[in-house]
Amino acid sequence: MHLRAATTPALLVLEDGRTFHGESYGAEGETFGEAVFATGMTGYQETLTDPSYHRQVVVQTAPHIGNTGVNDEDPESRRIWVAGYVVREPARIPSNWRSQRSLDDELKEQGIVGIAGIDTRALTRHLRERGSMRVGISTTTLDADALLEKVKAAAEMAGSELSSDVTTSEAYVVPAIGEKRFTVAALDLGIKEMTPHRMAERGIEVHVLPATSAIDEVLAVQPDGLFYSNGPGDPAATTAQVELLQQALDQGVPYFGICFGNQLFGRALGFGTYKLKYGHRGINQPVQDRTTGKVEVTAHNHGFAVDAPLDKDTETPYGVASVSHVNLNDDCVEGLELRDAASRKLKGFSVQYHPEAAAGPHDAAYLFDRFVNLLEGTI
């Protein structure tokens, strides 16, 4: 059995001066990032390894974290991406038949600085009221004023282009499972491993390409469709990928995007994007598919959203765009559709959430089937 060793004091300071004292969890040291909260009660391993959390310090609202330990099957990427980790009560003893080591040990191994033993409910309420903001965690200094100065000097999320930090360095192929039906070029803006797997299950051979790929590199794989993944950063600062998407739409390549891919789709169609007060992060967000009326519970991780009208279609150079999905908590745009102005056939679509559901509910798996229908030309 693994018992957590004695820990050292740790300090958390938000950029508005709010301070929390706790104990070290994971690696000792100092870290900075944007403080955000995630509401999932399970799936912490998938959360930690989601590249969309790059440069963010994640606060878990569920009080007990680490109960099921860590395994080698559930990571969604090659490493932990969070800049820091905040929990209330870490498990003393991981207990699960799949567990191979403790979460505390994994955080230490990967150099992730965290803090435990603080009132995460109070911290979450503060972020809801004041909005996401920069934060620092330290075990090297317990001087709140000194740490606050470093927090104020840290980079802000707005204006940051981060997809180039997390993308693959080389293209790779995820083969179709069973009979190959289609070829898709997937731009890796911070892709999770389950996403190409969901497409492969449907007979799609997925060519995962670096975020810096040009249109010639996309067309070189002779794709039946183009896919944009989730990813971190400000969509307004991510311009080359918007231009690439516009070039692909000009050439009639069918498109499907999720999360960051929804925001970039919006910008490619001429809509703006804006930073949400505290974002949506967790596996329990209610979204309505306005094309069917169906309400689904969905997995989210985003701090930016598309500014598009909910009540009317919009003429674009590529066709007619409309809002296809909406968040039932705050009316945030959760999906877009692009249709040919004359035939009304679907040319592309996107959603603001994670249909691959790792972790999360499987309500949105139909979106991969919708993508197959788009590739078939039947919708």
KEFI-907108 format. One line per field, with one value per residue: x, y, z of N, C-alpha, C in turn. Coordinates in steps of 0.2 Angstrom, whole numbers, m for minus. Atoms other than C-alpha are relative to their C-alpha. Layout:
BEGIN
n_xx	c(X, ...)
n_yy	c(Y, ...)
n_zz	c(Z, ...)
ca_xx	c(X, ...)
ca_yy	c(Y, ...)
ca_zz	c(Z, ...)
c_xx	c(X, ...)
c_yy	c(Y, ...)
c_zz	c(Z, ...)
This chain:
BEGIN
n_xx	c(4, m3, 2, m3, m5, 1, m1, m3, 5, 1, 4, 4, 2, 3, m3, 3, m3, 3, m6, 2, m6, 1, m6, m2, 3, m4, m6, m1, m2, 4, 3, 4, 4, 6, 4, 6, 3, 3, 5, 0, m1, m4, m4, m6, m6, 1, m1, m7, m4, 3, m4, 4, m1, m7, m1, 5, 0, 6, 3, 5, 5, 2, m5, m5, m3, m5, 2, m2, m7, m2, m2, m3, 5, 4, m2, 2, m6, m6, m3, 4, 0, 2, m5, 0, 6, 2, 5, 2, m2, m3, 0, m6, m1, 4, 3, 3, m3, m4, m5, m7, m4, 4, 0, m6, m6, 0, m1, m7, m4, 0, m1, 6, 0, 7, 2, 6, 2, 3, 7, 1, 6, m1, m4, 4, 5, m4, m1, 6, 2, m5, m2, m6, m5, m7, m1, m6, m1, m7, m3, m7, 1, 6, 1, 5, m2, m5, 2, 5, m3, m2, 7, 1, m5, 1, 3, 7, 3, 2, m5, m5, 0, m3, 0, m6, m3, 2, 2, m5, m5, 0, 6, 0, 6, 4, 3, 7, 1, 4, m1, m1, 5, m2, m6, 1, m6, 2, m5, m1, m1, 0, 5, 0, m1, 6, 4, m1, 3, 7, 0, m3, 6, 5, m3, m4, m7, m1, m6, m1, m5, m2, 5, m3, 0, 3, 5, m2, m1, 7, 2, m5, 3, 6, 5, 7, 3, m5, 2, m4, 0, 0, m7, m1, m1, 5, 1, m1, m7, m2, 2, m2, 5, 6, m1, 0, 7, 3, m3, 3, 7, 0, 0, 5, m2, 4, m4, 2, m4, 2, m4, m4, 2, 6, m2, m4, 5, 4, m4, m1, 6, 1, 3, m5, 0, m1, m2, 6, m2, m3, 0, 3, m4, 3, 3, 7, 3, 6, m1, 5, m1, 6, 2, 5, 4, m3, m4, m5, m5, m6, m6, m2, m7, m1, 0, 2, 6, 1, 5, 4, 7, 4, 7, 1, m5, m5, m3, m7, m3, m1, 7, 5, m2, 5, m2, 3, 0, m1, 0, 6, m2, m2, 2, m7, 0, m3, m1, 1, 1, m1, 4, 0, 6, 5, 3, 1, m4, m5, m7, m5, 3, m5, 3, m5, m1, m4, 4, m4, 2, m6, 5, 7, 6, m1, 6, m2, m3, 4, m3, m5, 4, 2, m6, 0, 6, m3, m5, 4, 4, 7, 4)
n_yy	c(m6, m6, m5, m6, m2, m7, m5, m7, m5, m2, m6, m2, m7, m2, m7, m6, 0, 6, 5, 6, 4, 7, 4, 2, 6, 1, m2, m7, m5, m6, 0, m5, 1, m3, 4, 2, 6, 6, 2, 8, 4, 5, m1, m5, 2, m2, m7, m2, 1, m4, m6, m7, m3, m3, m7, m2, 3, 3, 1, 5, m2, 6, m1, 6, 1, 5, 6, 5, 1, m2, 6, m2, 1, m5, m7, m2, m3, 3, m3, m5, m6, m6, m3, 2, 4, m2, 5, m1, 6, 5, 7, 3, 6, 2, 6, 2, 6, m2, m4, 2, m4, m5, m7, m5, 2, m2, m8, m1, 3, m4, m7, m4, m3, 0, m1, 4, m2, m7, 0, 0, m3, m8, m2, 1, m6, m6, 0, m1, m7, m5, 2, 3, m5, 3, 3, 3, 4, 0, 3, m3, m6, m1, m8, m1, m6, 1, 4, m4, m4, 5, 2, m6, 0, 6, m1, 1, 5, m4, m2, 5, 5, 5, 7, 2, 3, 6, 4, 5, m2, 3, 3, 7, 3, 5, 4, 2, 6, 3, m2, m7, m3, m7, m3, m6, m3, m3, m5, 1, m7, 2, 5, 6, 6, 4, m3, 4, 7, 0, 0, 6, 5, 0, 2, m6, m1, m7, m2, m5, m4, m6, m6, m5, 3, m5, 3, 5, 6, 3, 3, 5, 7, 2, 1, m1, m5, m4, 0, m4, 3, m4, m3, m6, m6, m5, 1, m6, 0, 6, m2, 4, 6, m2, 0, 7, 2, m4, 3, 7, m1, m3, 6, 5, 6, 1, m2, 1, m2, 0, m4, m5, 0, m3, m7, m2, 0, m6, m6, 1, m2, m7, m2, m1, 4, m4, 4, 1, m3, 5, 5, 7, 5, 6, 5, 0, m6, 1, m3, 2, 0, m4, 3, 6, m2, 4, m3, 5, m1, 0, m1, m6, m3, m6, m7, m4, 2, m4, m5, 1, m1, 6, 0, 0, 3, m5, 1, 0, 2, 8, 3, m3, 3, 0, 3, 7, 3, m5, 2, m2, m4, m7, m2, 0, 3, 7, 3, m3, 4, m3, 4, m4, m5, 2, 7, 1, 6, m1, 0, 1, m2, 0, m1, m4, 4, 6, 6, 7, 2, 3, 3, m3, 3, 2, m2, m3, 4, m1, m5, 4, 3, m5, m1, 5, m2, m5, 2, 3, m5, 2, m5)
n_zz	c(0, 0, m4, 2, m4, m3, 5, m2, 1, 7, 0, 6, 0, 6, 2, m3, m6, m4, m2, m3, m2, m1, 0, 6, 3, 6, 0, m3, 5, 1, 7, 1, 5, m1, m4, 2, m4, 4, m5, 0, m6, 2, 6, m1, 4, 7, m1, 0, 7, 5, 2, m1, m7, 0, m4, m5, m6, m1, m6, 0, m4, m4, m6, m1, 6, m1, m3, 5, 2, 7, 4, 6, 5, 1, 2, 7, 4, m2, m7, m4, 3, m5, m3, m7, m2, m7, m2, m7, m4, 4, m3, m4, 3, 6, m1, 6, 3, 5, m3, 0, m5, m3, 4, m3, 3, 7, 0, m2, 6, 5, m2, 0, m7, m2, m7, m3, m7, 0, 1, 7, 1, m1, 5, 5, m1, 1, 7, 3, m1, 2, 7, 1, m1, m1, m6, m1, m6, m2, m7, m1, m4, m3, m1, 5, 4, 5, 6, 4, 5, 5, 3, 4, 6, 4, 6, m1, 5, 6, 4, 0, 5, m3, 4, 2, m6, m2, 6, 2, 4, 7, 2, m1, 2, m4, 5, m1, m3, 5, 6, 1, 4, 1, m2, m3, m3, m6, m3, m7, m4, m7, 1, m4, 3, 1, 6, 6, m1, 2, 7, 2, m1, 5, 7, 2, m1, m3, 1, m5, 2, m4, 0, 5, 7, 5, 4, 4, m4, m1, 6, 2, m2, 4, m5, 1, m4, m4, m7, m5, m7, m6, m1, m5, 2, 3, 7, 3, 1, 4, 6, 6, 0, 3, 7, 3, 0, 5, 6, 1, 2, 7, 5, m1, m5, m5, m6, m7, m5, m7, m5, 4, 7, 1, m1, 7, 5, m1, 3, 7, 3, m1, m7, m5, m5, m7, m6, m5, m6, m3, 5, m1, m1, m3, 4, m1, 3, 4, 6, 4, 7, 3, 7, m2, m6, m6, m5, m2, m5, 4, m3, 2, m3, 4, m3, 5, 4, 7, m1, 6, m1, m2, 2, 8, 4, 2, 6, 0, 6, 1, m1, m6, m7, m6, m6, 0, m6, m5, m7, m4, m6, 1, 7, 4, 6, m1, 6, 6, 7, 6, 5, 7, 1, 4, m1, m7, m3, m5, 2, m6, m7, m6, m6, m5, m6, 1, 1, m1, m7, m3, m3, 1, 3, 7, 4, 7, 4, 6, 5, 5, 5, 4, 4, 5, 5, 4, 5, 5, 4, m1, m4)
ca_xx	c(0, 5, 4, 7, 23, 23, 21, 28, 17, 11, 4, m9, m11, m23, m19, m32, m23, m35, m23, m25, m13, m12, 1, 11, 3, 14, 30, 37, 42, 33, 21, 10, m5, m23, m34, m49, m61, m67, m83, m80, m82, m72, m59, m45, m32, m40, m41, m23, m17, m29, m18, m32, m27, m9, m4, m19, m20, m34, m45, m55, m72, m75, m67, m59, m46, m34, m45, m42, m24, m16, m14, m6, m22, m31, m20, m26, m9, 9, 11, 2, m2, m9, 2, m3, m16, m27, m37, m46, m43, m31, m32, m20, m22, m27, m38, m43, m40, m33, m22, m3, 3, m3, m8, 4, 18, 13, 12, 30, 37, 31, 35, 18, 17, 0, m8, m20, m30, m38, m56, m59, m77, m72, m59, m72, m85, m72, m68, m86, m89, m73, m69, m54, m38, m19, m13, 3, 7, 23, 32, 48, 40, 26, 27, 10, 16, 31, 22, 8, 21, 27, 8, 6, 21, 15, 8, m11, m22, m30, m19, m9, m6, m3, m7, 10, 16, 6, 4, 13, 30, 27, 12, 6, m8, m22, m28, m47, m53, m60, m64, m58, m71, m64, m48, m48, m34, m35, m26, m18, m21, m20, m29, m34, m30, m48, m54, m45, m50, m68, m66, m56, m71, m81, m70, m60, m41, m35, m20, m15, m5, 5, m5, 8, 3, m1, m15, m4, 1, m18, m22, m7, m16, m31, m43, m62, m64, m54, m55, m49, m46, m48, m33, m27, m26, m35, m43, m41, m22, m22, m23, m14, m26, m41, m33, m30, m48, m54, m43, m50, m68, m64, m60, m75, m67, m80, m76, m79, m72, m73, m69, m55, m60, m77, m70, m58, m73, m83, m68, m66, m84, m82, m89, m79, m74, m73, m67, m80, m80, m75, m78, m85, m75, m82, m92, m110, m114, m132, m132, m147, m145, m156, m157, m166, m172, m162, m154, m137, m125, m108, m90, m82, m65, m66, m63, m68, m84, m90, m100, m114, m132, m144, m160, m155, m144, m128, m123, m104, m92, m93, m112, m126, m120, m131, m130, m134, m131, m133, m129, m144, m135, m130, m136, m117, m115, m111, m111, m111, m117, m112, m124, m124, m135, m143, m145, m145, m133, m121, m104, m96, m101, m93, m97, m89, m88, m80, m90, m76, m81, m64, m69, m88, m105, m107, m123, m113, m106, m119, m108, m95, m109, m115, m97, m98, m115, m106, m92, m105, m114, m131, m135)
ca_yy	c(0, 18, 31, 49, 55, 71, 86, 104, 120, 127, 144, 149, 167, 174, 190, 200, 195, 181, 169, 151, 141, 122, 108, 103, 90, 83, 91, 105, 121, 136, 137, 150, 150, 154, 148, 138, 125, 108, 101, 82, 70, 57, 57, 67, 57, 62, 80, 81, 75, 86, 98, 111, 114, 120, 135, 133, 129, 117, 117, 101, 105, 87, 86, 68, 66, 52, 38, 27, 30, 32, 19, 19, 16, 32, 47, 57, 63, 60, 70, 80, 97, 107, 120, 116, 106, 111, 98, 98, 80, 69, 50, 43, 26, 23, 9, 2, m14, m4, 7, 6, 20, 35, 52, 61, 50, 54, 73, 72, 61, 74, 90, 96, 108, 106, 111, 101, 104, 121, 126, 122, 127, 145, 146, 140, 153, 166, 162, 161, 179, 187, 177, 166, 175, 172, 162, 156, 141, 140, 129, 139, 155, 158, 177, 181, 198, 192, 178, 190, 201, 185, 181, 199, 197, 180, 179, 181, 168, 182, 185, 169, 157, 140, 126, 126, 121, 106, 99, 84, 87, 75, 68, 51, 39, 31, 17, 13, m1, m14, m9, 8, 20, 37, 47, 62, 75, 80, 96, 93, 109, 99, 83, 69, 51, 45, 57, 49, 32, 37, 41, 25, 15, 21, 16, 33, 33, 48, 57, 68, 83, 97, 113, 122, 112, 122, 118, 108, 97, 94, 90, 79, 65, 66, 69, 66, 78, 90, 89, 102, 96, 104, 115, 129, 147, 162, 159, 177, 174, 158, 165, 153, 139, 150, 154, 136, 132, 146, 138, 121, 128, 137, 120, 111, 100, 94, 100, 95, 103, 102, 114, 125, 119, 126, 143, 143, 138, 153, 165, 157, 161, 179, 178, 185, 176, 182, 176, 169, 175, 158, 146, 128, 114, 97, 83, 88, 103, 103, 107, 107, 101, 114, 103, 89, 97, 84, 89, 80, 80, 85, 86, 103, 112, 130, 148, 156, 156, 161, 177, 172, 176, 163, 169, 170, 163, 172, 174, 170, 168, 149, 147, 150, 148, 145, 141, 122, 119, 130, 129, 128, 136, 152, 152, 151, 146, 127, 123, 129, 123, 128, 124, 128, 143, 135, 116, 118, 103, 102, 108, 108, 109, 110, 109, 118, 102, 84, 71, 58, 58, 54, 57, 60, 55, 47, 57, 66, 51, 54, 68, 56, 47, 64, 67, 51, 56, 72, 63, 52, 67, 61, 76)
ca_zz	c(0, m3, 10, 6, 14, 25, 15, 15, 17, 0, m4, m18, m23, m36, m46, m36, m20, m13, m4, 1, 12, 11, 8, m6, m18, m32, m36, m25, m33, m40, m55, m63, m75, m77, m63, m69, m61, m68, m61, m66, m52, m61, m76, m67, m77, m94, m87, m83, m100, m110, m120, m119, m101, m106, m95, m84, m66, m63, m48, m45, m38, m32, m15, m16, m30, m33, m26, m42, m44, m61, m75, m92, m102, m99, m103, m118, m124, m121, m104, m91, m98, m83, m76, m59, m49, m34, m24, m7, m1, m10, m8, 5, m3, m21, m23, m40, m50, m64, m53, m56, m45, m35, m43, m31, m37, m55, m52, m44, m59, m71, m61, m59, m44, m34, m18, m7, 9, 4, 3, m16, m14, m8, m22, m35, m29, m30, m48, m53, m46, m51, m67, m72, m67, m66, m51, m43, m32, m22, m9, m11, m3, 9, 7, m2, m7, m16, m25, m30, m39, m49, m53, m60, m71, m78, m96, m98, m108, m119, m134, m132, m147, m139, m152, m158, m140, m139, m157, m164, m172, m186, m195, m191, m196, m186, m197, m199, m189, m201, m218, m223, m230, m229, m227, m215, m212, m194, m188, m171, m161, m145, m150, m138, m142, m141, m155, m170, m162, m163, m181, m184, m177, m191, m205, m206, m209, m199, m205, m189, m195, m186, m182, m194, m209, m225, m237, m249, m235, m231, m249, m251, m241, m253, m239, m240, m226, m214, m195, m182, m164, m147, m141, m129, m131, m139, m155, m160, m159, m170, m187, m199, m195, m199, m216, m219, m215, m227, m241, m238, m238, m254, m262, m255, m242, m230, m212, m194, m179, m160, m146, m153, m170, m167, m162, m178, m189, m182, m186, m203, m207, m201, m183, m168, m153, m134, m118, m106, m88, m81, m95, m96, m89, m84, m90, m86, m97, m104, m123, m135, m153, m162, m178, m168, m152, m142, m126, m122, m107, m113, m109, m110, m108, m115, m110, m126, m137, m154, m155, m168, m169, m161, m170, m189, m202, m208, m226, m228, m243, m241, m238, m225, m207, m192, m174, m172, m154, m138, m120, m109, m94, m102, m121, m126, m144, m144, m162, m180, m197, m214, m228, m247, m251, m265, m261, m242, m241, m227, m230, m213, m194, m177, m159, m144, m133, m133, m142, m140, m121, m113, m99, m100, m106, m123, m128, m142, m150, m164, m171, m178, m187, m193, m200, m209, m217, m222, m230, m239, m245, m238, m227)
c_xx	c(4, m3, 3, 5, m2, 1, 2, m6, 1, m4, m3, m2, m3, 2, m4, 1, m3, 6, m3, 6, m2, 7, 1, m3, 4, 7, 1, 4, m5, m3, m5, m5, m7, m4, m7, m3, m3, m4, m1, 1, 5, 4, 5, 6, m1, 0, 7, 4, m4, 4, m4, 1, 8, 0, m6, 1, m7, m2, m6, m6, m2, 5, 5, 3, 6, m2, 2, 7, 1, 2, 3, m4, m4, 2, m2, 5, 6, 3, m6, 1, m1, 6, 1, m7, m2, m6, m1, 3, 3, 0, 6, 2, m4, m2, m5, 3, 5, 6, 7, 5, m4, 0, 5, 6, 1, 1, 8, 4, 0, 1, m5, m1, m8, 0, m6, m2, m3, m7, m1, m7, 0, 3, m5, m5, 3, 1, m6, m2, 5, 3, 7, 6, 7, 1, 7, 0, 7, 1, 6, m1, m7, m2, m5, 1, 5, m2, m5, 4, 2, m7, m1, 4, m1, m4, m8, m2, m2, 6, 5, m2, 4, 0, 6, 5, m2, m1, 6, 5, 0, m7, 0, m7, m4, m4, m8, 0, m5, 1, 1, m5, 2, 7, m1, 7, m3, 6, 1, 1, 0, m5, 0, 0, m7, m4, 1, m3, m7, m2, 2, m6, m5, 3, 4, 7, 2, 7, 1, 6, 1, m5, 3, m1, m4, m5, 2, 2, m7, m2, 4, m3, m6, m6, m7, m3, 6, m3, 4, m2, m2, 7, 0, 1, m5, m1, 2, 8, 3, m3, 2, m5, m7, 1, 0, m7, m4, 2, m3, m8, m1, 0, m5, 1, m5, 3, m4, 5, m3, 4, 3, m2, m7, 1, 4, m5, m4, 4, 1, m6, m2, m3, 6, 0, 1, 1, m6, 3, 4, 0, m4, 5, m3, m3, m8, m3, m6, 0, m6, 2, m6, m3, m5, m4, 3, 5, 5, 4, 7, 6, 3, 7, 1, m1, m2, m6, m1, m6, m4, m7, m4, m6, 0, 6, 5, 3, 8, 3, 0, m7, m4, 2, m5, 2, m4, m1, 1, 0, m6, 1, 0, m1, 7, m1, 4, 1, m2, m1, 1, m4, 1, m6, m5, m4, m2, 4, 5, 7, 5, m4, 5, m4, 6, 2, 4, m4, 4, m1, 6, 3, m7, m5, 1, m6, 2, 3, m3, 4, 5, m4, m3, 6, 0, m5, 2, 5, m4, m4, m7, m4, 2)
c_yy	c(6, 5, 6, 2, 7, 5, 7, 5, 2, 6, 1, 7, 2, 7, 6, 0, m5, m5, m6, m4, m7, m4, m2, m7, m1, 2, 6, 5, 6, m1, 6, m2, 3, m5, m2, m6, m5, m4, m8, m3, m6, 3, 5, m2, 3, 8, 3, 0, 3, 6, 6, 3, 3, 7, 1, m4, m3, m1, m5, 2, m6, m1, m6, m1, m5, m7, m6, m1, 3, m7, 2, m1, 7, 7, 1, 3, m3, 2, 3, 7, 6, 3, m1, m3, 2, m5, 1, m6, m5, m7, m2, m7, m1, m7, m2, m6, 2, 5, m3, 4, 6, 6, 4, m2, 2, 7, 1, m2, 5, 8, 4, 2, 0, 3, m3, 3, 7, m1, 1, 3, 8, 2, 0, 6, 6, 1, 1, 8, 5, m2, m4, 6, m4, m2, m3, m5, m1, m4, 3, 7, 0, 7, 1, 6, m1, m5, 4, 4, m5, m1, 6, 1, m6, 2, m1, m5, 4, 2, m5, m6, m6, m7, m2, m3, m7, m5, m5, 3, m3, m3, m7, m2, m4, m4, m1, m7, m4, 3, 8, 3, 7, 2, 7, 3, 4, 5, m1, 7, m2, m7, m6, m6, m3, 3, m3, m7, 0, 0, m7, m6, 0, 0, 6, m1, 7, 2, 6, 4, 6, 6, 5, m2, 5, m4, m5, m6, m4, m4, m5, m7, m2, m1, 0, 5, 3, 0, 5, m2, 6, 3, 6, 6, 4, m1, 6, 1, m6, 1, m4, m5, 2, 1, m6, m3, 3, m3, m6, 1, 2, m6, m6, m6, 0, 1, m2, 2, 0, 5, 6, 0, 3, 8, 3, 0, 7, 6, m1, 3, 7, 2, 2, m5, 4, m5, 0, 2, m6, m7, m6, m5, m5, m4, 0, 7, m2, 4, m3, 0, 3, m3, m6, 1, m4, 3, m6, 3, m1, 1, 6, 2, 6, 6, 5, m2, 4, 5, 0, 1, m6, 0, 1, m3, 6, m2, 0, m1, m7, m3, 3, m3, 1, m3, m7, m2, 6, m2, 2, 4, 7, 3, 1, m4, m7, m4, 4, m5, 5, m4, 4, 4, m3, m7, m1, m6, 2, 0, m1, 2, m1, 1, 2, m5, m7, m6, m7, m2, m4, 6, 3, m4, m1, 3, 3, m4, 0, 4, m3, m3, 6, 2, m5, 1, 6, m2, m4, 4, m1, 5, 7)
c_zz	c(0, 4, m2, 6, 3, m5, 3, m1, m8, 1, m7, 0, m7, m1, 4, 8, 5, 1, 4, 3, 1, 0, m7, m2, m7, 1, 4, m5, 0, m7, m1, m6, 1, 4, m3, 4, m5, 5, m1, 7, m1, m6, 1, m4, m7, 0, 0, m6, m6, m2, 0, 6, 0, 2, 4, 6, 2, 7, 0, 5, 4, 5, 0, m7, 1, 2, m5, m3, m7, m4, m7, m6, m1, m2, m7, m4, 4, 7, 3, m2, 5, 3, 7, 2, 7, 2, 7, 4, m4, 3, 4, m3, m6, 0, m6, m4, m6, 2, m1, 4, 2, m5, 3, m3, m8, m1, 1, m6, m5, 1, 0, 7, 2, 7, 2, 7, 0, m2, m8, m1, 0, m6, m7, 0, m2, m8, m4, 1, m3, m7, 1, 1, 1, 7, 1, 6, 2, 6, 1, 4, 3, 1, m6, m4, m6, m5, m4, m5, m6, m4, m5, m6, m5, m7, 1, m6, m6, m4, m1, m5, 3, m4, m2, 6, 1, m6, m1, m5, m7, m1, 1, m2, 5, m5, 2, 3, m4, m7, m1, m5, m2, 2, 3, 2, 6, 3, 7, 3, 7, 1, 6, m3, m2, m6, m6, 1, m1, m7, m3, 1, m5, m7, m3, 1, 2, m1, 5, m2, 5, m1, m5, m7, m5, m4, m5, 4, 2, m6, m2, 3, m3, 5, m2, 4, 5, 7, 4, 7, 5, 1, 5, m4, m3, m7, m5, m2, m5, m7, m6, m1, m3, m8, m3, m1, m6, m7, m1, m2, m7, m5, 1, 4, 6, 7, 6, 5, 7, 4, m3, m7, m1, 0, m7, m6, 0, m3, m7, m4, 1, 7, 4, 5, 7, 5, 5, 7, 4, m4, 2, 1, 4, m5, 1, m2, m5, m7, m4, m8, m3, m6, 2, 6, 6, 4, 2, 6, m3, 4, m3, 3, m5, 4, m5, m4, m6, 1, m7, 2, 1, m4, m8, m3, m3, m7, 0, m7, m2, 0, 5, 6, 5, 6, 1, 7, 5, 7, 4, 7, m1, m7, m4, m6, 1, m6, m6, m6, m6, m6, m7, m1, m4, 1, 7, 2, 5, m2, 5, 7, 5, 6, 5, 6, m3, m1, 1, 7, 3, 5, m2, m3, m7, m4, m6, m5, m7, m5, m4, m5, m5, m5, m5, m5, m4, m5, m6, m5, 0, 4, m3)
